[in-house]
Amino acid sequence: MNTIMKHHDLFFTDEGVLLSDSTKVRMIAYKDIVFFVTDRPYVIIGTEKKERIYVQTSMSRIAKCLPSCFCMCSQSVIINLSYVNAYENDQHTFRIYLRNGCIINASRRYHNILKTQIVSFKKMMMNRT
């Protein structure tokens, strides 16, 4: 299901992203969001249920509002670190393998930060259990 919503209908809360249009309001919990990816002029929100929700906004606006479980992989992709299964550094490519089967290539600009954040996030999650 693909839905297009305008940017002024996107709000961030402590629990998730609130989307609204002229007929309905919908909350998507952060735990259900796998990634954000640009498809200008839209940002696509990819969910665990394989939904693709199109919102007219900028990636920089979204990046400023997300909790620490999200990390930029490139200028056009933000992932939810809780969906990371594995990562590998293969010569000049840093690949992230997500639980849903997606493989994301991180840009050289972001791969060191991303690797550090993945390791820190996984350690934090292990300490919680």
N, CA, C and O atoms as a GROMACS GRO file, in nm:
protein
  516
    1MET      N    1   0.085  -0.118   0.000
    1MET     CA    2   0.000   0.000   0.000
    1MET      C    3   0.089   0.124   0.000
    1MET      O    4   0.175   0.138   0.087
    2ASN      N    5   0.071   0.212  -0.094
    2ASN     CA    6   0.147   0.336  -0.101
    2ASN      C    7   0.054   0.454  -0.078
    2ASN      O    8  -0.052   0.463  -0.141
    3THR      N    9   0.093   0.543   0.011
    3THR     CA   10   0.014   0.659   0.043
    3THR      C   11   0.102   0.782   0.028
    3THR      O   12   0.216   0.782   0.074
    4ILE      N   13   0.051   0.888  -0.034
    4ILE     CA   14   0.126   1.012  -0.047
    4ILE      C   15   0.064   1.116   0.046
    4ILE      O   16  -0.056   1.141   0.040
    5MET      N   17   0.148   1.176   0.131
    5MET     CA   18   0.102   1.278   0.224
    5MET      C   19   0.196   1.398   0.214
    5MET      O   20   0.315   1.381   0.187
    6LYS      N   21   0.144   1.515   0.237
    6LYS     CA   22   0.225   1.636   0.229
    6LYS      C   23   0.306   1.655   0.358
    6LYS      O   24   0.268   1.605   0.464
    7HIS      N   25   0.417   1.727   0.346
    7HIS     CA   26   0.510   1.741   0.458
    7HIS      C   27   0.451   1.807   0.582
    7HIS      O   28   0.493   1.776   0.693
    8HIS      N   29   0.355   1.896   0.567
    8HIS     CA   30   0.301   1.961   0.685
    8HIS      C   31   0.211   1.868   0.766
    8HIS      O   32   0.160   1.906   0.871
    9ASP      N   33   0.192   1.747   0.719
    9ASP     CA   34   0.111   1.649   0.789
    9ASP      C   35   0.197   1.543   0.858
    9ASP      O   36   0.148   1.434   0.888
   10LEU      N   37   0.323   1.574   0.883
   10LEU     CA   38   0.416   1.481   0.946
   10LEU      C   39   0.462   1.540   1.078
   10LEU      O   40   0.515   1.651   1.082
   11PHE      N   41   0.441   1.466   1.188
   11PHE     CA   42   0.478   1.512   1.321
   11PHE      C   43   0.554   1.401   1.393
   11PHE      O   44   0.526   1.283   1.372
   12PHE      N   45   0.647   1.439   1.478
   12PHE     CA   46   0.726   1.342   1.553
   12PHE      C   47   0.686   1.348   1.700
   12PHE      O   48   0.674   1.455   1.758
   13THR      N   49   0.666   1.230   1.759
   13THR     CA   50   0.633   1.219   1.901
   13THR      C   51   0.740   1.133   1.967
   13THR      O   52   0.834   1.088   1.901
   14ASP      N   53   0.727   1.110   2.098
   14ASP     CA   54   0.822   1.022   2.168
   14ASP      C   55   0.808   0.877   2.123
   14ASP      O   56   0.905   0.801   2.129
   15GLU      N   57   0.690   0.838   2.077
   15GLU     CA   58   0.664   0.698   2.040
   15GLU      C   59   0.680   0.669   1.892
   15GLU      O   60   0.708   0.556   1.853
   16GLY      N   61   0.661   0.770   1.808
   16GLY     CA   62   0.664   0.742   1.665
   16GLY      C   63   0.635   0.864   1.581
   16GLY      O   64   0.643   0.978   1.626
   17VAL      N   65   0.600   0.837   1.457
   17VAL     CA   66   0.570   0.941   1.359
   17VAL      C   67   0.419   0.947   1.341
   17VAL      O   68   0.354   0.845   1.318
   18LEU      N   69   0.366   1.065   1.351
   18LEU     CA   70   0.222   1.087   1.334
   18LEU      C   71   0.200   1.144   1.194
   18LEU      O   72   0.256   1.248   1.159
   19LEU      N   73   0.119   1.074   1.115
   19LEU     CA   74   0.088   1.116   0.978
   19LEU      C   75  -0.059   1.151   0.970
   19LEU      O   76  -0.144   1.081   1.026
   20SER      N   77  -0.089   1.258   0.901
   20SER     CA   78  -0.230   1.292   0.882
   20SER      C   79  -0.250   1.352   0.744
   20SER      O   80  -0.161   1.414   0.686
   21ASP      N   81  -0.370   1.330   0.693
   21ASP     CA   82  -0.411   1.397   0.570
   21ASP      C   83  -0.552   1.449   0.593
   21ASP      O   84  -0.595   1.457   0.708
   22SER      N   85  -0.623   1.483   0.490
   22SER     CA   86  -0.754   1.546   0.508
   22SER      C   87  -0.859   1.451   0.564
   22SER      O   88  -0.963   1.497   0.610
   23THR      N   89  -0.835   1.321   0.563
   23THR     CA   90  -0.938   1.227   0.608
   23THR      C   91  -0.900   1.142   0.728
   23THR      O   92  -0.988   1.087   0.793
   24LYS      N   93  -0.771   1.128   0.758
   24LYS     CA   94  -0.735   1.039   0.869
   24LYS      C   95  -0.602   1.078   0.933
   24LYS      O   96  -0.523   1.154   0.876
   25VAL      N   97  -0.581   1.024   1.052
   25VAL     CA   98  -0.457   1.041   1.126
   25VAL      C   99  -0.405   0.901   1.157
   25VAL      O  100  -0.481   0.812   1.193
   26ARG      N  101  -0.273   0.883   1.143
   26ARG     CA  102  -0.214   0.751   1.166
   26ARG      C  103  -0.082   0.766   1.239
   26ARG      O  104  -0.002   0.854   1.207
   27MET      N  105  -0.059   0.678   1.336
   27MET     CA  106   0.067   0.676   1.409
   27MET      C  107   0.147   0.553   1.366
   27MET      O  108   0.093   0.443   1.361
   28ILE      N  109   0.273   0.572   1.334
   28ILE     CA  110   0.363   0.461   1.305
   28ILE      C  111   0.470   0.463   1.414
   28ILE      O  112   0.547   0.558   1.424
   29ALA      N  113   0.475   0.358   1.494
   29ALA     CA  114   0.574   0.349   1.602
   29ALA      C  115   0.714   0.338   1.544
   29ALA      O  116   0.734   0.276   1.439
   30TYR      N  117   0.810   0.398   1.612
   30TYR     CA  118   0.948   0.390   1.565
   30TYR      C  119   0.994   0.246   1.551
   30TYR      O  120   1.070   0.214   1.460
   31LYS      N  121   0.948   0.159   1.639
   31LYS     CA  122   0.990   0.018   1.635
   31LYS      C  123   0.941  -0.053   1.509
   31LYS      O  124   0.995  -0.157   1.473
   32ASP      N  125   0.840   0.002   1.442
   32ASP     CA  126   0.786  -0.058   1.320
   32ASP      C  127   0.847   0.000   1.192
   32ASP      O  128   0.821  -0.050   1.082
   33ILE      N  129   0.928   0.105   1.205
   33ILE     CA  130   0.990   0.168   1.089
   33ILE      C  131   1.126   0.104   1.064
   33ILE      O  132   1.211   0.103   1.153
   34VAL      N  133   1.146   0.052   0.944
   34VAL     CA  134   1.272  -0.013   0.908
   34VAL      C  135   1.369   0.090   0.850
   34VAL      O  136   1.487   0.090   0.884
   35PHE      N  137   1.320   0.177   0.763
   35PHE     CA  138   1.408   0.274   0.698
   35PHE      C  139   1.330   0.394   0.647
   35PHE      O  140   1.208   0.392   0.637
   36PHE      N  141   1.406   0.498   0.616
   36PHE     CA  142   1.360   0.614   0.541
   36PHE      C  143   1.453   0.625   0.421
   36PHE      O  144   1.574   0.612   0.436
   37VAL      N  145   1.397   0.648   0.303
   37VAL     CA  146   1.480   0.664   0.184
   37VAL      C  147   1.421   0.774   0.096
   37VAL      O  148   1.299   0.787   0.085
   38THR      N  149   1.507   0.853   0.034
   38THR     CA  150   1.457   0.962  -0.049
   38THR      C  151   1.420   0.913  -0.188
   38THR      O  152   1.485   0.827  -0.247
   39ASP      N  153   1.314   0.971  -0.237
   39ASP     CA  154   1.269   0.956  -0.375
   39ASP      C  155   1.211   1.094  -0.409
   39ASP      O  156   1.089   1.111  -0.420
   40ARG      N  157   1.301   1.189  -0.425
   40ARG     CA  158   1.262   1.330  -0.432
   40ARG      C  159   1.145   1.354  -0.525
   40ARG      O  160   1.140   1.300  -0.635
   41PRO      N  161   1.049   1.436  -0.482
   41PRO     CA  162   1.049   1.522  -0.363
   41PRO      C  163   0.995   1.452  -0.238
   41PRO      O  164   0.963   1.518  -0.139
   42TYR      N  165   0.986   1.321  -0.241
   42TYR     CA  166   0.930   1.246  -0.129
   42TYR      C  167   1.037   1.176  -0.048
   42TYR      O  168   1.148   1.152  -0.095
   43VAL      N  169   1.000   1.143   0.076
   43VAL     CA  170   1.076   1.049   0.157
   43VAL      C  171   0.983   0.930   0.176
   43VAL      O  172   0.867   0.945   0.213
   44ILE      N  173   1.036   0.811   0.150
   44ILE     CA  174   0.958   0.689   0.166
   44ILE      C  175   0.986   0.632   0.304
   44ILE      O  176   1.102   0.614   0.343
   45ILE      N  177   0.881   0.604   0.378
   45ILE     CA  178   0.893   0.536   0.507
   45ILE      C  179   0.864   0.389   0.482
   45ILE      O  180   0.754   0.353   0.439
   46GLY      N  181   0.963   0.304   0.507
   46GLY     CA  182   0.946   0.159   0.490
   46GLY      C  183   0.918   0.096   0.625
   46GLY      O  184   0.994   0.116   0.720
   47THR      N  185   0.810   0.019   0.634
   47THR     CA  186   0.772  -0.040   0.762
   47THR      C  187   0.800  -0.190   0.764
   47THR      O  188   0.829  -0.252   0.662
   48GLU      N  189   0.790  -0.245   0.884
   48GLU     CA  190   0.811  -0.388   0.904
   48GLU      C  191   0.710  -0.470   0.824
   48GLU      O  192   0.741  -0.582   0.782
   49LYS      N  193   0.591  -0.416   0.803
   49LYS     CA  194   0.487  -0.486   0.726
   49LYS      C  195   0.502  -0.464   0.576
   49LYS      O  196   0.411  -0.492   0.498
   50LYS      N  197   0.618  -0.414   0.536
   50LYS     CA  198   0.652  -0.390   0.395
   50LYS      C  199   0.566  -0.282   0.329
   50LYS      O  200   0.552  -0.280   0.207
   51GLU      N  201   0.510  -0.193   0.409
   51GLU     CA  202   0.439  -0.077   0.355
   51GLU      C  203   0.541   0.026   0.308
   51GLU      O  204   0.651   0.033   0.361
   52ARG      N  205   0.504   0.103   0.210
   52ARG     CA  206   0.584   0.215   0.162
   52ARG      C  207   0.494   0.338   0.167
   52ARG      O  208   0.398   0.349   0.090
   53ILE      N  209   0.526   0.429   0.256
   53ILE     CA  210   0.446   0.549   0.275
   53ILE      C  211   0.527   0.668   0.225
   53ILE      O  212   0.638   0.693   0.272
   54TYR      N  213   0.471   0.741   0.130
   54TYR     CA  214   0.539   0.855   0.068
   54TYR      C  215   0.495   0.983   0.138
   54TYR      O  216   0.376   1.013   0.149
   55VAL      N  217   0.594   1.059   0.186
   55VAL     CA  218   0.567   1.184   0.255
   55VAL      C  219   0.652   1.293   0.189
   55VAL      O  220   0.771   1.274   0.166
   56GLN      N  221   0.589   1.405   0.158
   56GLN     CA  222   0.662   1.513   0.093
   56GLN      C  223   0.732   1.597   0.199
   56GLN      O  224   0.672   1.685   0.261
   57THR      N  225   0.860   1.569   0.219
   57THR     CA  226   0.942   1.639   0.318
   57THR      C  227   1.088   1.616   0.282
   57THR      O  228   1.119   1.551   0.182
   58SER      N  229   1.178   1.669   0.363
   58SER     CA  230   1.321   1.650   0.335
   58SER      C  231   1.381   1.548   0.432
   58SER      O  232   1.333   1.532   0.544
   59MET      N  233   1.484   1.482   0.387
   59MET     CA  234   1.554   1.386   0.472
   59MET      C  235   1.619   1.456   0.591
   59MET      O  236   1.623   1.400   0.700
   60SER      N  237   1.670   1.577   0.571
   60SER     CA  238   1.734   1.649   0.682
   60SER      C  239   1.634   1.681   0.792
   60SER      O  240   1.669   1.677   0.910
   61ARG      N  241   1.512   1.713   0.757
   61ARG     CA  242   1.408   1.739   0.858
   61ARG      C  243   1.381   1.613   0.939
   61ARG      O  244   1.369   1.619   1.062
   62ILE      N  245   1.371   1.500   0.872
   62ILE     CA  246   1.345   1.374   0.940
   62ILE      C  247   1.462   1.337   1.030
   62ILE      O  248   1.443   1.298   1.145
   63ALA      N  249   1.585   1.348   0.978
   63ALA     CA  250   1.704   1.309   1.054
   63ALA      C  251   1.716   1.387   1.185
   63ALA      O  252   1.763   1.332   1.285
   64LYS      N  253   1.676   1.512   1.186
   64LYS     CA  254   1.685   1.595   1.307
   64LYS      C  255   1.590   1.550   1.416
   64LYS      O  256   1.614   1.577   1.534
   65CYS      N  257   1.482   1.482   1.380
   65CYS     CA  258   1.376   1.452   1.475
   65CYS      C  259   1.374   1.307   1.525
   65CYS      O  260   1.297   1.275   1.614
   66LEU      N  261   1.458   1.222   1.470
   66LEU     CA  262   1.452   1.079   1.504
   66LEU      C  263   1.531   1.047   1.630
   66LEU      O  264   1.628   1.115   1.663
   67PRO      N  265   1.489   0.941   1.702
   67PRO     CA  266   1.564   0.898   1.820
   67PRO      C  267   1.695   0.830   1.780
   67PRO      O  268   1.721   0.808   1.662
   68SER      N  269   1.777   0.797   1.878
   68SER     CA  270   1.912   0.745   1.854
   68SER      C  271   1.916   0.606   1.792
   68SER      O  272   2.023   0.561   1.752
   69CYS      N  273   1.804   0.536   1.784
   69CYS     CA  274   1.804   0.403   1.721
   69CYS      C  275   1.805   0.413   1.569
   69CYS      O  276   1.807   0.310   1.501
   70PHE      N  277   1.804   0.534   1.514
   70PHE     CA  278   1.812   0.555   1.369
   70PHE      C  279   1.948   0.615   1.333
   70PHE      O  280   2.004   0.694   1.409
   71CYS      N  281   1.999   0.576   1.217
   71CYS     CA  282   2.131   0.624   1.175
   71CYS      C  283   2.133   0.642   1.023
   71CYS      O  284   2.077   0.561   0.949
   72MET      N  285   2.199   0.748   0.978
   72MET     CA  286   2.213   0.772   0.834
   72MET      C  287   2.318   0.678   0.776
   72MET      O  288   2.425   0.660   0.835
   73CYS      N  289   2.288   0.619   0.661
   73CYS     CA  290   2.382   0.535   0.587
   73CYS      C  291   2.442   0.611   0.471
   73CYS      O  292   2.553   0.583   0.426
   74SER      N  293   2.366   0.707   0.422
   74SER     CA  294   2.407   0.793   0.312
   74SER      C  295   2.316   0.915   0.316
   74SER      O  296   2.231   0.926   0.404
   75GLN      N  297   2.334   1.006   0.224
   75GLN     CA  298   2.248   1.124   0.223
   75GLN      C  299   2.103   1.089   0.193
   75GLN      O  300   2.013   1.168   0.219
   76SER      N  301   2.080   0.970   0.139
   76SER     CA  302   1.944   0.934   0.099
   76SER      C  303   1.883   0.818   0.177
   76SER      O  304   1.770   0.779   0.148
   77VAL      N  305   1.955   0.762   0.276
   77VAL     CA  306   1.902   0.647   0.350
   77VAL      C  307   1.929   0.662   0.500
   77VAL      O  308   2.040   0.692   0.542
   78ILE      N  309   1.824   0.639   0.580
   78ILE     CA  310   1.834   0.629   0.725
   78ILE      C  311   1.776   0.493   0.762
   78ILE      O  312   1.669   0.456   0.714
   79ILE      N  313   1.847   0.418   0.849
   79ILE     CA  314   1.797   0.287   0.890
   79ILE      C  315   1.769   0.285   1.040
   79ILE      O  316   1.825   0.363   1.117
   80ASN      N  317   1.682   0.193   1.078
   80ASN     CA  318   1.655   0.165   1.219
   80ASN      C  319   1.757   0.060   1.261
   80ASN      O  320   1.756  -0.051   1.208
   81LEU      N  321   1.843   0.092   1.355
   81LEU     CA  322   1.950   0.002   1.396
   81LEU      C  323   1.899  -0.129   1.456
   81LEU      O  324   1.971  -0.229   1.455
   82SER      N  325   1.778  -0.130   1.506
   82SER     CA  326   1.725  -0.255   1.563
   82SER      C  327   1.694  -0.359   1.455
   82SER      O  328   1.669  -0.475   1.488
   83TYR      N  329   1.695  -0.320   1.329
   83TYR     CA  330   1.671  -0.414   1.219
   83TYR      C  331   1.800  -0.465   1.156
   83TYR      O  332   1.796  -0.544   1.062
   84VAL      N  333   1.916  -0.421   1.206
   84VAL     CA  334   2.043  -0.464   1.150
   84VAL      C  335   2.074  -0.607   1.195
   84VAL      O  336   2.080  -0.636   1.315
   85ASN      N  337   2.092  -0.695   1.099
   85ASN     CA  338   2.130  -0.834   1.126
   85ASN      C  339   2.281  -0.849   1.128
   85ASN      O  340   2.337  -0.914   1.216
   86ALA      N  341   2.347  -0.787   1.030
   86ALA     CA  342   2.492  -0.798   1.017
   86ALA      C  343   2.543  -0.685   0.929
   86ALA      O  344   2.466  -0.616   0.863
   87TYR      N  345   2.674  -0.668   0.931
   87TYR     CA  346   2.737  -0.573   0.840
   87TYR      C  347   2.872  -0.629   0.800
   87TYR      O  348   2.930  -0.711   0.870
   88GLU      N  349   2.921  -0.583   0.686
   88GLU     CA  350   3.053  -0.625   0.641
   88GLU      C  351   3.120  -0.512   0.565
   88GLU      O  352   3.056  -0.432   0.498
   89ASN      N  353   3.250  -0.508   0.578
   89ASN     CA  354   3.330  -0.411   0.507
   89ASN      C  355   3.407  -0.487   0.400
   89ASN      O  356   3.506  -0.553   0.429
   90ASP      N  357   3.362  -0.477   0.276
   90ASP     CA  358   3.421  -0.552   0.165
   90ASP      C  359   3.494  -0.454   0.074
   90ASP      O  360   3.433  -0.389  -0.010
   91GLN      N  361   3.624  -0.444   0.090
   91GLN     CA  362   3.709  -0.350   0.017
   91GLN      C  363   3.656  -0.208   0.035
   91GLN      O  364   3.674  -0.149   0.142
   92HIS      N  365   3.593  -0.151  -0.066
   92HIS     CA  366   3.548  -0.012  -0.057
   92HIS      C  367   3.398   0.000  -0.030
   92HIS      O  368   3.343   0.110  -0.037
   93THR      N  369   3.333  -0.111   0.000
   93THR     CA  370   3.189  -0.110   0.023
   93THR      C  371   3.157  -0.157   0.164
   93THR      O  372   3.206  -0.260   0.208
   94PHE      N  373   3.075  -0.080   0.233
   94PHE     CA  374   3.027  -0.118   0.366
   94PHE      C  375   2.880  -0.156   0.351
   94PHE      O  376   2.796  -0.071   0.323
   95ARG      N  377   2.850  -0.283   0.369
   95ARG     CA  378   2.713  -0.334   0.350
   95ARG      C  379   2.647  -0.360   0.484
   95ARG      O  380   2.709  -0.410   0.578
   96ILE      N  381   2.518  -0.325   0.490
   96ILE     CA  382   2.436  -0.353   0.608
   96ILE      C  383   2.327  -0.449   0.565
   96ILE      O  384   2.256  -0.424   0.467
   97TYR      N  385   2.312  -0.558   0.638
   97TYR     CA  386   2.210  -0.658   0.610
   97TYR      C  387   2.099  -0.642   0.713
   97TYR      O  388   2.123  -0.653   0.833
   98LEU      N  389   1.978  -0.615   0.665
   98LEU     CA  390   1.864  -0.595   0.754
   98LEU      C  391   1.785  -0.724   0.770
   98LEU      O  392   1.791  -0.812   0.685
   99ARG      N  393   1.711  -0.733   0.880
   99ARG     CA  394   1.631  -0.853   0.910
   99ARG      C  395   1.529  -0.884   0.802
   99ARG      O  396   1.494  -1.000   0.782
  100ASN      N  397   1.482  -0.783   0.732
  100ASN     CA  398   1.379  -0.806   0.629
  100ASN      C  399   1.439  -0.849   0.495
  100ASN      O  400   1.367  -0.860   0.396
  101GLY      N  401   1.571  -0.872   0.492
  101GLY     CA  402   1.636  -0.917   0.369
  101GLY      C  403   1.698  -0.807   0.286
  101GLY      O  404   1.769  -0.835   0.189
  102CYS      N  405   1.673  -0.682   0.320
  102CYS     CA  406   1.732  -0.570   0.245
  102CYS      C  407   1.882  -0.563   0.271
  102CYS      O  408   1.929  -0.591   0.381
  103ILE      N  409   1.955  -0.525   0.169
  103ILE     CA  410   2.098  -0.499   0.182
  103ILE      C  411   2.119  -0.352   0.146
  103ILE      O  412   2.082  -0.308   0.037
  104ILE      N  413   2.178  -0.278   0.238
  104ILE     CA  414   2.200  -0.134   0.220
  104ILE      C  415   2.350  -0.110   0.208
  104ILE      O  416   2.428  -0.161   0.289
  105ASN      N  417   2.390  -0.035   0.108
  105ASN     CA  418   2.530   0.007   0.096
  105ASN      C  419   2.545   0.145   0.159
  105ASN      O  420   2.476   0.239   0.120
  106ALA      N  421   2.634   0.155   0.256
  106ALA     CA  422   2.660   0.283   0.320
  106ALA      C  423   2.763   0.360   0.239
  106ALA      O  424   2.851   0.302   0.177
  107SER      N  425   2.750   0.490   0.239
  107SER     CA  426   2.848   0.572   0.168
  107SER      C  427   2.977   0.579   0.249
  107SER      O  428   2.976   0.556   0.370
  108ARG      N  429   3.087   0.610   0.183
  108ARG     CA  430   3.215   0.622   0.253
  108ARG      C  431   3.209   0.731   0.360
  108ARG      O  432   3.273   0.719   0.464
  109ARG      N  433   3.133   0.833   0.334
  109ARG     CA  434   3.121   0.945   0.428
  109ARG      C  435   3.059   0.900   0.561
  109ARG      O  436   3.096   0.953   0.666
  110TYR      N  437   2.968   0.805   0.557
  110TYR     CA  438   2.893   0.766   0.676
  110TYR      C  439   2.937   0.632   0.736
  110TYR      O  440   2.895   0.601   0.848
  111HIS      N  441   3.017   0.551   0.667
  111HIS     CA  442   3.035   0.414   0.714
  111HIS      C  443   3.107   0.402   0.848
  111HIS      O  444   3.075   0.311   0.925
  112ASN      N  445   3.202   0.489   0.880
  112ASN     CA  446   3.268   0.481   1.011
  112ASN      C  447   3.173   0.515   1.125
  112ASN      O  448   3.172   0.448   1.228
  113ILE      N  449   3.096   0.619   1.107
  113ILE     CA  450   2.997   0.658   1.208
  113ILE      C  451   2.893   0.549   1.224
  113ILE      O  452   2.855   0.514   1.335
  114LEU      N  453   2.848   0.496   1.112
  114LEU     CA  454   2.747   0.391   1.113
  114LEU      C  455   2.797   0.266   1.186
  114LEU      O  456   2.725   0.209   1.269
  115LYS      N  457   2.918   0.224   1.156
  115LYS     CA  458   2.976   0.106   1.222
  115LYS      C  459   2.981   0.126   1.373
  115LYS      O  460   2.944   0.037   1.449
  116THR      N  461   3.027   0.242   1.417
  116THR     CA  462   3.034   0.273   1.560
  116THR      C  463   2.896   0.270   1.623
  116THR      O  464   2.878   0.216   1.732
  117GLN      N  465   2.798   0.328   1.555
  117GLN     CA  466   2.662   0.331   1.610
  117GLN      C  467   2.598   0.193   1.614
  117GLN      O  468   2.525   0.162   1.708
  118ILE      N  469   2.625   0.109   1.514
  118ILE     CA  470   2.571  -0.027   1.515
  118ILE      C  471   2.627  -0.104   1.634
  118ILE      O  472   2.551  -0.167   1.708
  119VAL      N  473   2.758  -0.098   1.654
  119VAL     CA  474   2.822  -0.170   1.766
  119VAL      C  475   2.769  -0.118   1.899
  119VAL      O  476   2.736  -0.197   1.987
  120SER      N  477   2.762   0.013   1.916
  120SER     CA  478   2.712   0.072   2.041
  120SER      C  479   2.567   0.032   2.067
  120SER      O  480   2.531  -0.002   2.179
  121PHE      N  481   2.485   0.036   1.963
  121PHE     CA  482   2.344   0.001   1.978
  121PHE      C  483   2.329  -0.146   2.016
  121PHE      O  484   2.250  -0.178   2.105
  122LYS      N  485   2.402  -0.235   1.950
  122LYS     CA  486   2.393  -0.378   1.981
  122LYS      C  487   2.440  -0.407   2.124
  122LYS      O  488   2.379  -0.489   2.193
  123LYS      N  489   2.546  -0.340   2.170
  123LYS     CA  490   2.593  -0.356   2.308
  123LYS      C  491   2.486  -0.310   2.406
  123LYS      O  492   2.460  -0.376   2.507
  124MET      N  493   2.425  -0.195   2.377
  124MET     CA  494   2.320  -0.142   2.464
  124MET      C  495   2.203  -0.239   2.471
  124MET      O  496   2.147  -0.261   2.579
  125MET      N  497   2.165  -0.297   2.359
  125MET     CA  498   2.053  -0.392   2.357
  125MET      C  499   2.088  -0.519   2.434
  125MET      O  500   2.001  -0.576   2.501
  126MET      N  501   2.212  -0.566   2.425
  126MET     CA  502   2.253  -0.685   2.499
  126MET      C  503   2.252  -0.658   2.649
  126MET      O  504   2.220  -0.748   2.727
  127ASN      N  505   2.287  -0.538   2.691
  127ASN     CA  506   2.288  -0.503   2.833
  127ASN      C  507   2.148  -0.493   2.891
  127ASN      O  508   2.129  -0.508   3.011
  128ARG      N  509   2.050  -0.467   2.806
  128ARG     CA  510   1.910  -0.458   2.852
  128ARG      C  511   1.852  -0.594   2.884
  128ARG      O  512   1.760  -0.605   2.965
  129THR      N  513   1.904  -0.699   2.820
  129THR     CA  514   1.848  -0.833   2.840
  129THR      C  515   1.913  -0.906   2.954
  129THR      O  516   1.877  -1.020   2.983
   0.00000   0.00000   0.00000
